[in-house]
Amino acid sequence: MSGVRRIQGGFRNGPGDRLRTGRDTVPPLVIVGTGMAGYTLAREWRRLDDRTSLLMVTADNGDAYAKPMLSNALAQGRTPEALVTADAVRMAETLNATIRTHTEVEAIDVPGRRLILAGGEAVGYRQLVLAVGASPFRPPLEGDAVTEVLSVNSLEDYARFRERLTQVRQLVILGPGLIGSEFANDLVAAGWRVTVVGPDPWPVSTLLPEAVGRTLQQGLTAAGVEWRLGRLASSVQRAGEGFRVQLDDGEQLEADLVLSAVGLRPNVALAEAAGLKVARGIVVDRYLRTSAEDIYALGDCAEVEGLNLPFVMPLMQGARALAPTLAGTPTPVVYPPMPVVIKTPACPVAVAPPPRGAKGTWQVEAIEGGVRARFLAGDGRLLGFALAGAAVAEKQGLMRDLPPVLA
Ligand SMILES: Cc1cc2nc3c(=O)[nH]c(=O)nc-3n(C[C@H](O)[C@H](O)[C@H](O)COP(=O)(O)OP(=O)(O)OC[C@H]3O[C@@H](n4cnc5c(N)ncnc54)[C@H](O)[C@@H]3O)c2cc1C
């Protein structure tokens, strides 16, 4: 089959791997996706079950890597290749799995308990886990260079981005959120010039109260980042060798490269087409069960009891619960306090946002070299925090007073 590479893992299992021997009629556990969610789950589950066959299917090349490194590898001088901790062959051996790389799952036949792969091949499952991640949201832009706007949400994207960087000096980043701010810091630290554009009043405004966001902005400004906040990019045009970014207030910015970091949307299309319940993400309960029997979802694609949290800690917690569930001991996922550390060395930030809709107020205190903001309920209980600069050292202490995100 063209474009499909099949990688067979080590075969320490006893007889019965249907994929290998054709003798076993029990279909495998199938995990779609080899991102941090898919691989973390596979590792956790293999600790509990070293006999059942495991098939992993991925649209990419199956390299294992820590995605958060993509936005701070440049200043550390780490190449895309250096971020790979193990390739798919090695992962297949370690996990005693079959990993099918460059293979897109096109449909789920729920009544038939089968996946339909690109090219039409059908693969049965005993249990199915969707760990299909999220995709960059494309901002509504006009102009003849819209398709040249890059976004980075995979190692492959990152390799392309790094290659382009060798030819450029000046970048415009669309989106002053967490990932845009991290890339801005990494790029200026490594010698590039960066202007960040977005409608937000201050960086990471969806997570940070103003005082902390402004402190982050000041730290990044001191490191060399320029900002056009409270403004939207409306078009990206070709201009000579580079681009011209038109802002909605009439200003035009010249750039050699435009990076979009305006947010991600969970990949729900596969689940939705199969009739599974979806909202922002694929809807799952505390056991990570979708609305269809024996189909589960984990990671950036999943919405657990109304929460779609596209970060590493929630997927780790999810994998720790789902592994025993798949192995026969139903285990609900628990989310402890899970602060996010924003990787901006020019001004480190840690944030544990209050629950959506929580009633309370931010109390902000300037400390030597930083800012501490605590979100307090009317009765004084701590419901969230945001720390910048030296205040980040208080993260562990404050975490002890926070309620769990999902008890
Ligand atoms: C630049 C950047 C920095 C980040 N920094 C942090 C951080 O500091 N801290 C933090 O907690 N989080 C951070 N995150 C978020 C974190 O990296 C993600 O939450 C996590 O990596 C998501 O993993 P995942 O496995 O759910 O999804 P993904 O890594 O997106 O994996 C999805 C997998 O599904 C496969 N797939 C999708 N559709 C199909 C299909 N139809 N058929 C077959 N295969 C398919 C893909 O090929 C891929 O293997 C960052 C994210 C980015 C982009």
PDBQT file of the ligand as one rigid body, heavy atoms in Angstrom, charges set to zero:
ROOT
HETATM    1  C1  LIG A 501       4.552  24.503  20.851  1.00  0.00    +0.000 C 
HETATM    2  C2  LIG A 501       3.809  23.831  21.964  1.00  0.00    +0.000 A 
HETATM    3  C3  LIG A 501       4.247  23.959  23.274  1.00  0.00    +0.000 A 
HETATM    4  C4  LIG A 501       3.554  23.359  24.307  1.00  0.00    +0.000 A 
HETATM    5  N1  LIG A 501       4.008  23.514  25.591  1.00  0.00    +0.000 NA
HETATM    6  C5  LIG A 501       3.351  22.907  26.602  1.00  0.00    +0.000 A 
HETATM    7  C6  LIG A 501       3.822  23.020  27.943  1.00  0.00    +0.000 A 
HETATM    8  O1  LIG A 501       4.818  23.704  28.225  1.00  0.00    +0.000 OA
HETATM    9  N2  LIG A 501       3.153  22.360  28.926  1.00  0.00    +0.000 N 
HETATM   10  C7  LIG A 501       2.041  21.603  28.668  1.00  0.00    +0.000 A 
HETATM   11  O2  LIG A 501       1.474  21.004  29.582  1.00  0.00    +0.000 OA
HETATM   12  N3  LIG A 501       1.575  21.473  27.387  1.00  0.00    +0.000 NA
HETATM   13  C8  LIG A 501       2.202  22.101  26.365  1.00  0.00    +0.000 A 
HETATM   14  N4  LIG A 501       1.736  21.958  25.078  1.00  0.00    +0.000 N 
HETATM   15  C9  LIG A 501       0.557  21.090  24.849  1.00  0.00    +0.000 C 
HETATM   16  C10 LIG A 501       0.974  19.608  24.818  1.00  0.00    +0.000 C 
HETATM   17  O3  LIG A 501       2.143  19.467  24.068  1.00  0.00    +0.000 OA
HETATM   18  C11 LIG A 501      -0.182  18.796  24.234  1.00  0.00    +0.000 C 
HETATM   19  O4  LIG A 501      -1.254  18.868  25.152  1.00  0.00    +0.000 OA
HETATM   20  C12 LIG A 501       0.143  17.321  23.971  1.00  0.00    +0.000 C 
HETATM   21  O5  LIG A 501       1.376  17.161  23.323  1.00  0.00    +0.000 OA
HETATM   22  C13 LIG A 501      -0.991  16.694  23.155  1.00  0.00    +0.000 C 
HETATM   23  O6  LIG A 501      -0.723  15.359  22.873  1.00  0.00    +0.000 OA
HETATM   24  P1  LIG A 501      -1.754  14.434  22.094  1.00  0.00    +0.000 P 
HETATM   25  O7  LIG A 501      -1.120  13.095  22.022  1.00  0.00    +0.000 OA
HETATM   26  O8  LIG A 501      -3.105  14.575  22.686  1.00  0.00    +0.000 OA
HETATM   27  O9  LIG A 501      -1.875  15.074  20.632  1.00  0.00    +0.000 OA
HETATM   28  P2  LIG A 501      -0.833  15.136  19.402  1.00  0.00    +0.000 P 
HETATM   29  O10 LIG A 501       0.549  15.304  19.880  1.00  0.00    +0.000 OA
HETATM   30  O11 LIG A 501      -1.396  16.174  18.492  1.00  0.00    +0.000 OA
HETATM   31  O12 LIG A 501      -0.929  13.709  18.714  1.00  0.00    +0.000 OA
HETATM   32  C14 LIG A 501      -1.981  13.366  17.864  1.00  0.00    +0.000 C 
HETATM   33  C15 LIG A 501      -1.635  12.088  17.129  1.00  0.00    +0.000 C 
HETATM   34  O13 LIG A 501      -2.773  11.654  16.418  1.00  0.00    +0.000 OA
HETATM   35  C16 LIG A 501      -2.423  11.301  15.090  1.00  0.00    +0.000 C 
HETATM   36  N5  LIG A 501      -3.626  11.429  14.262  1.00  0.00    +0.000 N 
HETATM   37  C17 LIG A 501      -4.518  12.445  14.232  1.00  0.00    +0.000 A 
HETATM   38  N6  LIG A 501      -5.539  12.143  13.402  1.00  0.00    +0.000 NA
HETATM   39  C18 LIG A 501      -5.294  10.912  12.898  1.00  0.00    +0.000 A 
HETATM   40  C19 LIG A 501      -5.979  10.035  11.998  1.00  0.00    +0.000 A 
HETATM   41  N7  LIG A 501      -7.155  10.370  11.454  1.00  0.00    +0.000 N 
HETATM   42  N8  LIG A 501      -5.403   8.861  11.695  1.00  0.00    +0.000 NA
HETATM   43  C20 LIG A 501      -4.229   8.477  12.245  1.00  0.00    +0.000 A 
HETATM   44  N9  LIG A 501      -3.557   9.261  13.119  1.00  0.00    +0.000 NA
HETATM   45  C21 LIG A 501      -4.077  10.458  13.439  1.00  0.00    +0.000 A 
HETATM   46  C22 LIG A 501      -1.287  12.257  14.754  1.00  0.00    +0.000 C 
HETATM   47  O14 LIG A 501      -0.516  11.785  13.682  1.00  0.00    +0.000 OA
HETATM   48  C23 LIG A 501      -0.521  12.233  16.095  1.00  0.00    +0.000 C 
HETATM   49  O15 LIG A 501       0.284  11.075  16.158  1.00  0.00    +0.000 OA
HETATM   50  C24 LIG A 501       2.405  22.573  24.024  1.00  0.00    +0.000 A 
HETATM   51  C25 LIG A 501       1.952  22.440  22.713  1.00  0.00    +0.000 A 
HETATM   52  C26 LIG A 501       2.650  23.065  21.686  1.00  0.00    +0.000 A 
HETATM   53  C27 LIG A 501       2.160  22.926  20.264  1.00  0.00    +0.000 C 
ENDROOT
TORSDOF 0
